Amino acid sequence: MQLRHDPSRYDEYLTLKVPLTLWLVLAFLLRHALLLGITFLPTTGEEITALRDLIRPAYLAADLLALPVAIVAARRRPRAPGWMRRLWPHGRALLTASALLYLALLGIHIATSGRSLINAVDEAVLTSALLNLAVITYLWRSVLVRDVFREFPARG
């Protein structure tokens, strides 16, 4: 068997590991759900109130598209259920849809805010939009990511 990538990129099943950058992409695309989860941690400080203010429920819809991909990425094993094997090859498309849905929701929010474009788009909004575009570019330009989504450990 000839390996297309460096041997350190493969796991014990000779399947490409999910690279760190893709894990960071998953965390970024799940940021609203992660923030929501953090708000349920036991604490007495006002920092939780500040976190709750960052969460917009509409954006959770975009996170829900990325969630199954993150679950499958964490559970890629020979004994994984059939639904995980069927979902995995569509992972790039689902993550792309998540980023595009977020951008669409952001665009709708900006358009309906009643503010001028220059006032509605601040540094945080612009950074978030550019990061989503960077995620999409990474998902479709990276040969490693393409190959990762083509592989799943053989049934054991």
MODELLER restraints for C-alpha pairs under 7 A, 6 or more apart:
rsr = mdl.restraints
at = mdl.atoms
rsr.add(forms.Gaussian(group=physical.xy_distance, feature=features.Distance(at['CA:9:A'], at['CA:16:A']), mean=5.67, stdev=0.5))
rsr.add(forms.Gaussian(group=physical.xy_distance, feature=features.Distance(at['CA:9:A'], at['CA:17:A']), mean=5.72, stdev=0.5))
rsr.add(forms.Gaussian(group=physical.xy_distance, feature=features.Distance(at['CA:10:A'], at['CA:16:A']), mean=4.35, stdev=0.5))
rsr.add(forms.Gaussian(group=physical.xy_distance, feature=features.Distance(at['CA:10:A'], at['CA:17:A']), mean=5.41, stdev=0.5))
rsr.add(forms.Gaussian(group=physical.xy_distance, feature=features.Distance(at['CA:11:A'], at['CA:17:A']), mean=5.79, stdev=0.5))
rsr.add(forms.Gaussian(group=physical.xy_distance, feature=features.Distance(at['CA:13:A'], at['CA:153:A']), mean=5.96, stdev=0.5))
rsr.add(forms.Gaussian(group=physical.xy_distance, feature=features.Distance(at['CA:15:A'], at['CA:151:A']), mean=6.27, stdev=0.5))
rsr.add(forms.Gaussian(group=physical.xy_distance, feature=features.Distance(at['CA:15:A'], at['CA:152:A']), mean=6.43, stdev=0.5))
rsr.add(forms.Gaussian(group=physical.xy_distance, feature=features.Distance(at['CA:15:A'], at['CA:153:A']), mean=5.81, stdev=0.5))
rsr.add(forms.Gaussian(group=physical.xy_distance, feature=features.Distance(at['CA:16:A'], at['CA:148:A']), mean=5.56, stdev=0.5))
rsr.add(forms.Gaussian(group=physical.xy_distance, feature=features.Distance(at['CA:16:A'], at['CA:151:A']), mean=6.91, stdev=0.5))
rsr.add(forms.Gaussian(group=physical.xy_distance, feature=features.Distance(at['CA:18:A'], at['CA:73:A']), mean=6.92, stdev=0.5))
rsr.add(forms.Gaussian(group=physical.xy_distance, feature=features.Distance(at['CA:18:A'], at['CA:148:A']), mean=6.60, stdev=0.5))
rsr.add(forms.Gaussian(group=physical.xy_distance, feature=features.Distance(at['CA:25:A'], at['CA:135:A']), mean=6.56, stdev=0.5))
rsr.add(forms.Gaussian(group=physical.xy_distance, feature=features.Distance(at['CA:26:A'], at['CA:66:A']), mean=6.92, stdev=0.5))
rsr.add(forms.Gaussian(group=physical.xy_distance, feature=features.Distance(at['CA:26:A'], at['CA:70:A']), mean=6.28, stdev=0.5))
rsr.add(forms.Gaussian(group=physical.xy_distance, feature=features.Distance(at['CA:29:A'], at['CA:63:A']), mean=5.89, stdev=0.5))
rsr.add(forms.Gaussian(group=physical.xy_distance, feature=features.Distance(at['CA:29:A'], at['CA:66:A']), mean=6.46, stdev=0.5))
rsr.add(forms.Gaussian(group=physical.xy_distance, feature=features.Distance(at['CA:29:A'], at['CA:99:A']), mean=6.91, stdev=0.5))
rsr.add(forms.Gaussian(group=physical.xy_distance, feature=features.Distance(at['CA:30:A'], at['CA:63:A']), mean=4.88, stdev=0.5))
rsr.add(forms.Gaussian(group=physical.xy_distance, feature=features.Distance(at['CA:30:A'], at['CA:66:A']), mean=6.65, stdev=0.5))
rsr.add(forms.Gaussian(group=physical.xy_distance, feature=features.Distance(at['CA:30:A'], at['CA:67:A']), mean=6.85, stdev=0.5))
rsr.add(forms.Gaussian(group=physical.xy_distance, feature=features.Distance(at['CA:32:A'], at['CA:55:A']), mean=5.85, stdev=0.5))
rsr.add(forms.Gaussian(group=physical.xy_distance, feature=features.Distance(at['CA:32:A'], at['CA:59:A']), mean=6.90, stdev=0.5))
rsr.add(forms.Gaussian(group=physical.xy_distance, feature=features.Distance(at['CA:32:A'], at['CA:60:A']), mean=5.96, stdev=0.5))
rsr.add(forms.Gaussian(group=physical.xy_distance, feature=features.Distance(at['CA:32:A'], at['CA:63:A']), mean=6.81, stdev=0.5))
rsr.add(forms.Gaussian(group=physical.xy_distance, feature=features.Distance(at['CA:33:A'], at['CA:60:A']), mean=6.28, stdev=0.5))
rsr.add(forms.Gaussian(group=physical.xy_distance, feature=features.Distance(at['CA:33:A'], at['CA:63:A']), mean=6.50, stdev=0.5))
rsr.add(forms.Gaussian(group=physical.xy_distance, feature=features.Distance(at['CA:35:A'], at['CA:51:A']), mean=6.64, stdev=0.5))
rsr.add(forms.Gaussian(group=physical.xy_distance, feature=features.Distance(at['CA:35:A'], at['CA:55:A']), mean=6.98, stdev=0.5))
rsr.add(forms.Gaussian(group=physical.xy_distance, feature=features.Distance(at['CA:36:A'], at['CA:55:A']), mean=6.84, stdev=0.5))
rsr.add(forms.Gaussian(group=physical.xy_distance, feature=features.Distance(at['CA:39:A'], at['CA:48:A']), mean=5.53, stdev=0.5))
rsr.add(forms.Gaussian(group=physical.xy_distance, feature=features.Distance(at['CA:39:A'], at['CA:51:A']), mean=6.84, stdev=0.5))
rsr.add(forms.Gaussian(group=physical.xy_distance, feature=features.Distance(at['CA:39:A'], at['CA:52:A']), mean=6.65, stdev=0.5))
rsr.add(forms.Gaussian(group=physical.xy_distance, feature=features.Distance(at['CA:59:A'], at['CA:102:A']), mean=6.19, stdev=0.5))
rsr.add(forms.Gaussian(group=physical.xy_distance, feature=features.Distance(at['CA:59:A'], at['CA:105:A']), mean=6.91, stdev=0.5))
rsr.add(forms.Gaussian(group=physical.xy_distance, feature=features.Distance(at['CA:62:A'], at['CA:98:A']), mean=4.62, stdev=0.5))
rsr.add(forms.Gaussian(group=physical.xy_distance, feature=features.Distance(at['CA:62:A'], at['CA:99:A']), mean=6.89, stdev=0.5))
rsr.add(forms.Gaussian(group=physical.xy_distance, feature=features.Distance(at['CA:62:A'], at['CA:101:A']), mean=5.56, stdev=0.5))
rsr.add(forms.Gaussian(group=physical.xy_distance, feature=features.Distance(at['CA:62:A'], at['CA:102:A']), mean=5.43, stdev=0.5))
rsr.add(forms.Gaussian(group=physical.xy_distance, feature=features.Distance(at['CA:63:A'], at['CA:98:A']), mean=6.37, stdev=0.5))
rsr.add(forms.Gaussian(group=physical.xy_distance, feature=features.Distance(at['CA:65:A'], at['CA:94:A']), mean=5.96, stdev=0.5))
rsr.add(forms.Gaussian(group=physical.xy_distance, feature=features.Distance(at['CA:65:A'], at['CA:95:A']), mean=6.79, stdev=0.5))
rsr.add(forms.Gaussian(group=physical.xy_distance, feature=features.Distance(at['CA:65:A'], at['CA:98:A']), mean=5.33, stdev=0.5))
rsr.add(forms.Gaussian(group=physical.xy_distance, feature=features.Distance(at['CA:66:A'], at['CA:94:A']), mean=6.28, stdev=0.5))
rsr.add(forms.Gaussian(group=physical.xy_distance, feature=features.Distance(at['CA:66:A'], at['CA:95:A']), mean=5.32, stdev=0.5))
rsr.add(forms.Gaussian(group=physical.xy_distance, feature=features.Distance(at['CA:66:A'], at['CA:98:A']), mean=5.96, stdev=0.5))
rsr.add(forms.Gaussian(group=physical.xy_distance, feature=features.Distance(at['CA:69:A'], at['CA:88:A']), mean=6.87, stdev=0.5))
rsr.add(forms.Gaussian(group=physical.xy_distance, feature=features.Distance(at['CA:69:A'], at['CA:91:A']), mean=5.73, stdev=0.5))
rsr.add(forms.Gaussian(group=physical.xy_distance, feature=features.Distance(at['CA:72:A'], at['CA:84:A']), mean=5.79, stdev=0.5))
rsr.add(forms.Gaussian(group=physical.xy_distance, feature=features.Distance(at['CA:72:A'], at['CA:88:A']), mean=6.89, stdev=0.5))
rsr.add(forms.Gaussian(group=physical.xy_distance, feature=features.Distance(at['CA:76:A'], at['CA:152:A']), mean=6.66, stdev=0.5))
rsr.add(forms.Gaussian(group=physical.xy_distance, feature=features.Distance(at['CA:76:A'], at['CA:153:A']), mean=6.75, stdev=0.5))
rsr.add(forms.Gaussian(group=physical.xy_distance, feature=features.Distance(at['CA:77:A'], at['CA:153:A']), mean=5.67, stdev=0.5))
rsr.add(forms.Gaussian(group=physical.xy_distance, feature=features.Distance(at['CA:78:A'], at['CA:153:A']), mean=5.01, stdev=0.5))
rsr.add(forms.Gaussian(group=physical.xy_distance, feature=features.Distance(at['CA:78:A'], at['CA:154:A']), mean=5.34, stdev=0.5))
rsr.add(forms.Gaussian(group=physical.xy_distance, feature=features.Distance(at['CA:78:A'], at['CA:155:A']), mean=4.37, stdev=0.5))
rsr.add(forms.Gaussian(group=physical.xy_distance, feature=features.Distance(at['CA:78:A'], at['CA:156:A']), mean=5.04, stdev=0.5))
rsr.add(forms.Gaussian(group=physical.xy_distance, feature=features.Distance(at['CA:79:A'], at['CA:155:A']), mean=6.07, stdev=0.5))
rsr.add(forms.Gaussian(group=physical.xy_distance, feature=features.Distance(at['CA:79:A'], at['CA:156:A']), mean=6.33, stdev=0.5))
rsr.add(forms.Gaussian(group=physical.xy_distance, feature=features.Distance(at['CA:85:A'], at['CA:152:A']), mean=6.84, stdev=0.5))
rsr.add(forms.Gaussian(group=physical.xy_distance, feature=features.Distance(at['CA:88:A'], at['CA:149:A']), mean=6.14, stdev=0.5))
rsr.add(forms.Gaussian(group=physical.xy_distance, feature=features.Distance(at['CA:89:A'], at['CA:149:A']), mean=5.14, stdev=0.5))
rsr.add(forms.Gaussian(group=physical.xy_distance, feature=features.Distance(at['CA:89:A'], at['CA:150:A']), mean=5.71, stdev=0.5))
rsr.add(forms.Gaussian(group=physical.xy_distance, feature=features.Distance(at['CA:91:A'], at['CA:149:A']), mean=6.50, stdev=0.5))
rsr.add(forms.Gaussian(group=physical.xy_distance, feature=features.Distance(at['CA:92:A'], at['CA:139:A']), mean=6.25, stdev=0.5))
rsr.add(forms.Gaussian(group=physical.xy_distance, feature=features.Distance(at['CA:96:A'], at['CA:136:A']), mean=5.67, stdev=0.5))
rsr.add(forms.Gaussian(group=physical.xy_distance, feature=features.Distance(at['CA:99:A'], at['CA:132:A']), mean=5.51, stdev=0.5))
rsr.add(forms.Gaussian(group=physical.xy_distance, feature=features.Distance(at['CA:99:A'], at['CA:136:A']), mean=6.98, stdev=0.5))
rsr.add(forms.Gaussian(group=physical.xy_distance, feature=features.Distance(at['CA:103:A'], at['CA:129:A']), mean=6.42, stdev=0.5))
rsr.add(forms.Gaussian(group=physical.xy_distance, feature=features.Distance(at['CA:110:A'], at['CA:120:A']), mean=5.92, stdev=0.5))
rsr.add(forms.Gaussian(group=physical.xy_distance, feature=features.Distance(at['CA:139:A'], at['CA:145:A']), mean=6.34, stdev=0.5))
